[in-house]
Amino acid sequence: SAFHLDREGAGRLVLVGPPNVGKSSLVAALTHARPEVSEAPFTTWTPMPGMMAVEDIQIQLVDTPPLAEHVEPELYDLIRSADLIVPVVDVQGSPVEQLEYTVASLAERRIAPVQHRERYAAEARMWLRPFLVLVNKDDDDVLDEDVTLFVELLEEAWSLCPVSAVIGRGLDRFRRTAFERLEIMRIYAKPPNKPPDTTQPFVLHQGDTVEGFAAKVHGDLAAGLKSARVWGSGAFDGQMVGREHRLADGDVVELHV
């Protein structure tokens, strides 16, 4: 299928929305990918992945065709694979209607935000995913007022980031918010008697343990793990801990087998 993508990076964000909200421009601004950007609707026909750098990790960002009546079924499989679904709206257009359209289109394909869990409690096979709304084309201070109005007109609270793909406003905040919404953390390995490798962190889910980190480093390590030393926020420097010790973002871990 043209919609199959290799899973890379520390998580997958899938941008969704109606035509001309600026999804392709955002992927171009946030990654090294170069999707075709055009004012004409339906320019994007196949998903375009790019890697978005967030400090020292990479998060996969996927541009998708506009949600419309005639969309390949595989597109919705791709959206279900997202760790974070990112509806994009145009604050200079009709953002309330655009968001409602996107949410309704996904709900028809059994995809919904986790905040709607109770709404679909009686339905089987509903794919619940975290959503982060990107309010695009917020190009200046005057348009900030339109963003405020958009938020006031929404019938419920949404996690959202105002951004401008054209001038780069809000993109750093979006990167940080995406990292937080993915609920991931970076852990650095330290070989015994050597300095830690701070160039390539291992990415784990928040709340993961020393044992989980050992399994991530190498499958065999977890079985023979005896203890570990941790440098970071949740322990004093070099503290000896057991396999159940919960790690925190930025921790340095030395495994002992």
LUMKE-57209 format. One record per residue: z, x, y of N, C-alpha, C, O, CB in turn. Coordinates in steps of 0.05 Angstrom, whole numbers, plus 5000, padded with zeros to 4 digits. Each point is the difference from the previous one (the first is absolute). Glycine has a CB too. Layout:
ZXYZXYZXYZXYZXY
...
! end
This chain:
500050174976500049835024500050175025501250225000501249424975
496350275046499950145025502850005013500550155019494749734987
506549954984502649975013502150174986502349995009496449555004
500650614967502050174987500550255018498150135008500549714946
503950215051500850245015502050164985501949884988497149895056
500850494956502150174988502549975017499849985025496850344957
505749685005502549975014500950285008500750174983500549414992
498950475051500950265011502249965020500449785010495050414983
506150035012501950005021502649874993500649944976495750055055
505449964989502749914997500249695000502249904998499450525023
496249454981500049715000497349905009498350165010506649835000
494649754986497449895007500449775020501449814994496650324961
500749905069500049785019497249895001498050155002505650075026
496249524970497349875001499949825025501649825004498150184945
498350075068499649845025498349764993497950024987502450405041
500549354982498649754994499749845026501650045019500149954933
496449835049499749835024497249895003498250074984505450195037
496049574999497449885005498250215013500850235005501249325000
495450385000498250205012500850085029501349855014495149954958
502950455035500250105027502850025012500449985024495249824982
506450244977502750045010500550305003502150085012499549504967
496750595011500250295004501250154977501150225004499449685042
499250004929501150144977498750274996501450204996499649364983
496350455023498650254996500750205021500350244995496049514983
504050165047500750185022502850124995500550235007496649515025
504750104958502750104994500050214978501350205002500549355012
496750404965499850194978498850265011500950224992498649424973
498550345052498850245011501950155018500150255001495549534998
506150075016501950135018502450134986501150195009497549475026
502150224942502450094986499550204977501850134990500149435021
495650474981499350174977497550165007498949985021503249694946
497150495013497450155003497749854989497750095000504950334998
497949344991497849834990498349915023501049975023501849884937
494750105035498249915021498649754992497650004994501850475021
502049304984498749754994498049935022500450085023503649764950
494050015021498149915020501449815019501249804991494850264977
503950005058501349835019497949865017498250135011505850174991
496249445000497949855014501249755012502049894989494550294981
502349725052500849745011499049774983501049785002499050435044
498049854937498949794983501949934978501250184988494249975022
505149594984501849934978498950094974497650034996504049585030
500250424954499350064973498650274996498350034983501349485010
501150695025498950264997501050134974498550144986501249915064
502949914944501250134977499649824975500949784999502550455030
495149884951499549854976501650104976500549854981495050055037
505250354982501650114978502550135012499950095023495949984948
506349945014502550125011499650305006498650154986504149524988
498550415048499850285009502850125002501549935018494249975008
504950284955502750125001500050255018498050145003502949694951
501450225058500550245015502950084996501649834992494850065042
504350364972502750094996501350035028499050165017499850084940
503449625047501450005025502450194998501849964983496849575028
501550685006502250194999502449885014499849915023497050474976
505549624988502649925012501850244996501150044978498349455013
500950675030501450254998498850174978497750085002506649715015
497250264961498950184979499249864975499850134979503150225039
496549394984498949864976497549855008499449965024505250004956
493949955000497549855005500349724988500949974977496450465023
502049375016500049724991497249905000498550035019506249894999
494549954960497249894998499749755017501649814997497950394957
498549805063499449775017497349904992498150165000504750025039
496949564955497549904990498949785019501349805004500150314949
496249945057498549805015498749814980499050094979500350235061
500549424967498849814981498149825015500049985024504150034948
494149865013498249815012501649775013502249944991494250184975
502549755054501449785012500449774980498449954983499650175061
504449764958500549774983498249775009499949925023504950224970
493749764988498049785006499849834975501250064979496350235055
500849514968499749814977498850154976500949954977498449675055
498850564972498750124978500850304998498850175013497349514991
506050374981501050274997500250064971500849834984501850145059
496750284949500250084972502949964990501950085014494450264993
504049554969502749964989501650264998502450005002495949604973
500250625021501450264997501550085025501950164999494549984969
502749765055501450065025502949914999501850155009493949815016
504849814963502749904999501750164980502450035003495949515010
500450564966501450184982500950255014502250104996495149734965
501050285057500750235016502349935019501950175002493349994996
504849615014502249935018502649974985502150085010494649685020
503150134946502549984983501150274993502450024995495949554986
500050635019500950274992501550145024501150224996495149814971
503849855056501250125024503050024997501349824990494950015038
504950394982502950025003500849865026502349915003497850524971
498149555045500549875026497449885009498050145003505850185009
496249424993497649865010500249995030502049935012497549794946
498350365055499950025030498049815012497750085003503850414993
499349265010498249835015499550115028501950085013499749524960
495950405035499350095027499049775016498449834991500350634991
502449515043499149805019499150135026500850235006502349424973
495350215036499050095026501549855022499649765004495850354977
506450045034501649865020498349905023500849825014503050484974
493749815015498249905020498449764991498449895015501450575003
500549464956498649784989501849764997501249905019495750414957
503349594999501849774994501850094977499749924977496849745037
505550514993501650134979501649814983500450054976499850345053
500849394982501649824984498249874979500849994976502249915063
494750014969498149884981499150204979499649944977498949735058
501050584974499150214982502150064978499350034977498050175060
505249824971502150054981500349774981500350044975502150255058
497649464977500249774983497749984980500449934977502049835060
495250314972497750004983500350204977499549954977497649915062
503850394968500450214981502149924979499550034976499150315058
503649564975502249934982499149774982500650014976502950145058
495149654977499049784984498050094979500049914977500949785062
497350494969497950104982501250154977499149974977497750065061
505250134967501450154979501649814982500050044976500250365054
501049404982501649814984498249854980500949944978502450015060
494349994970498149874982499450174975499449904979498649865060
502350504964499650194978502650104989500150214987495649935033
506549714985502650054989501250265009501350144984497349594976
501050345065501250235012501649915025498949855017497450464966
506249765019501749915022502050215008500750174984498749364999
501550455042502150195009502749954986500649774993497050265051
503950184952502649974987501849805015501749884987497850594995
500249515044501749825015499549704993501649835007498450515030
497849614948499449724992500949964971499149814987497050175045
505650194958500949984972501049724993499249894979501950605022
500649405015501249734994497849795000500249804985504250355035
493749874998497949815002498449974974499149784993500550325056
500250134937498450004975501750034975499150084979497150115047
506449754977501950044978499149854975500550094977503149975056
495249714970499349834977497350084988499249894979503549745041
495850554993497450074991500050254984501250205007496849575033
500750234937499850244983497750175011498149905012503749854948
498450515034497850195006499350015029497650035007500749884947
503650075064499550065028500650295005502250104994498949425020
497050624997500450295007501350025027498849945020497250194952
506549965029501550025025500050305008500750174985502249435003
496250455037499850275010501250015028499949805015496050294957
505250145036500850035028497550005018498050114993506250144994
496149625037497849995019500950155026502449985007495949584974
499950575032500550125026497549935017497850104995505250284987
497449465039497749915016499450205022501850095014499549434978
496150565009499150185021498749835022498049874995501350524972
501849625057498949855023498250205015501050155017503149544987
493450304990498150205010499049925028500249785009498550344944
500150085060498749985027502049955022499449885021496649944957
506550275017502150005021499650255017501550194998501849554972
494650255047499050245013501550085026499750235009496049654972
505949955030501450075025502549835004500649824984495050325037
505949925000502549865006499649705004501849844993500050595027
496049504992499549715005499849854973501049784998496650345045
501150014938499649874974502749984984500349844982495050325017
506650015009502749984987501149725004501449904982499450595026
498649395015500949725005498749814980501349814991499450305058
496849944944498749824980501250044973500249814984495550225042
505250224968501450044974502649845000500649884980497450595016
503549545026502549855001499449704997501549864985500550495045
495949554982499349714997499349944971500849794990497650205058
500150184940499249974972502549974982500249824983495650455025
506149914996502549994984501549745005501049884981499350625021
499749405023501449755006498749764988501349814993500250405050
495849814954498549774989500149984969499449794989497650245051
503850194948500250004970502249814991502149995013496150484985
501449404980502049814990502250134984502049884993494449785005
503350604996502050154986500050295009498150095012501549594948
502550465033500150285007498450174981500149964976504549975043
493850254992498450194984500750285008500550065023495849604972
503650524986500150295006497350085011497949964986505550134977
496550015061497450065012500150255018502150085010496849434988
498750615006499750235018497649955018497849964991504250354974
498549695062497750005018498750275001501450215003500849435024
495250374971498550265001497449975014499049785006503150354951
496750105050497350015010498550214986500650245002500849605043
496650084939498450204985498450175020499350234994500449464966
499550195063498250135019501550235014498950225002498649355004
504950385004501450215016502450124985501250185011497349595031
502150134935502150124983502849905006501950114989495250285009
503249415018502749895006501249904974498849854985499850035062
503950194949501649884978499450114973501349914980498949695047
497950584970499350094973502250164987500449984976494850035038
506250165001502250164989502249814991501250044979497750355050
501749414987502049804992499249864974501749944983499650005066
496149994949499149874976500450184976500849914978495849835048
502750524976500450184978502950004991500649994976495750305041
505649735002502850014993500949734988501550004980499350335057
498349454974500749744989499049954972501349894983498749935064
497550274949498849984973501750164980500549904978494950045041
505450304988501750174983502649854993500849994977497250435043
503249465000502549854996499649754982501649954983500150225062
496149694960499549754985499350064970500549844983498049955059
500450454953499450084973502650064984499950024975495750165040
506649875000502650064987499850244981500849994977500449525027
497650705007499750254985501650225014501049975022494449894962
504950365002501450235011498750264989498850004979505549745025
496150475012498850274993502350174989502150045013494249925022
503350164942501950184988498650274995497850014990504849604988
498850615029498950274998501350154976502450004998496750005052
499250124934501050154977500850295008498650125016498549604954
505150375019500950285004500450134973501949944986500449935058
496050324949500450154975502650175003500650095022494449934969
506550024987502450175002499450275011498150134992503849624969
499850345057499850275012497550045017499250235005503549944957
496149615046497650025017500349795023501549814997495650354964
501449895061500149805021498649744992498350014982501850365052
500649414979498749744993497050005008499250135019505249644986
494050084981497249955007500049775020500249774992498150404962
501349905071500049795021497249915007499749855020504650344998
493749904967497349935007499049744986498449865012500750634995
501949464969499149774986502349844988500950064977494850185012
505449575026502249844989499249824977497749924999504450105046
499849924938499649794980500749745013502049985015499050334946
497549485034500549745012501249814980498949954979497350125053
506249834974501549824982500749755016499749995024502250394949
498949415012500949765013502950045010501650144987495449574983
503650165052502750015011502049914978499549814986498850115061
503950234951502149934981499650144973501649984982498849595040
497450584975499550154975502150224996501250095020493849804984
505350204972502150184993498950284993497650044999505149584984
499250575013499250264991498449994974498150154997506050045025
496749644960498649974975497149905005498150104988506249794989
495449925042497349915006498350225013497650024994504249535013
499550625009498550235012499250194978497750105000504949855043
499250114938499350184978497649914984498350154993506549985005
495249604997497749894985497450025016497950044988505349644989
497050315049497750025017498950295000497650045000504149585029
500150574971499250285000498650074973497950125000505949995031
497549814947498850054974501449824980502549985000496450505011
499649384972501149814981502250114983501949864994493749925006
504250474992501950124982502650075014502150034987494250154986
503749865053502350095014502349794999502350074998494750195032
502249494972502149795001501750004975502449955001494649775029
501750324947501549994974502150224998502249964990493749844989
503450445031501850224997501750065024501550205001495349994968
503149635051501450055025503150004996501149814989495049985036
505250424985502950014999501349935027501949855001497750504963
499349775057501149955027498050085021497850094993506949994990
496049895042498250095021501750075025502349915003494049794979
502650465035501250065026498349875021497550004999504550444985
499349445036498649845020500850105028502450045006497449564964
498250445047500450055028498849765015497749934996502250584999
501749365022498949775015502249825011502350085001493749944971
503249745036501849825015502149884982502249945009494149965022
503150074943501949864983501950194985501649904983495149755012
503350605011501750204986500450245019498450055017499949804937
503950295041500350255015498250214988499349984977505549905035
494450315004497950194992500750144973502150124997496849955051
499249904933500350134974501949864982500950124980498150305042
501749334984501949854983498949964972497649934997504349845044
499850284939499249954972500349704995502149885005499250594980
496649405004500049714995499049954972498750174988500749735061
501149864942499049914974497449865002498949965022505750004962
494349964993497349884999499949735014497849915008501450334949
503149625046500049735013500350015030500049805013501950024945
498350425053500450035030497549895014497750074993505250335001
497649425025497749885015499250195023501650115015500049424974
495850515013498950185019499249865026499849755001498550544962
501349865058499349905026497650155011499450224992505349655017
493850005009497650125011500650285012501950035015496349514995
500250664982500350275010501850184983500350235007498949585037
502050084935501850164983498450234987497749974993505349634999
498450635004499050224985501650014974502549995000496250285042
499949754935501349984974499350244982497750074997502349425007
502150634985499750214980500949894973502449944997498350435039
497549624945500649884974501150224981499050225000497549435007
505550274977501050184980499849874972501149784996502150435038
495649924947499649894973501550184980500049954976495549855037
! end
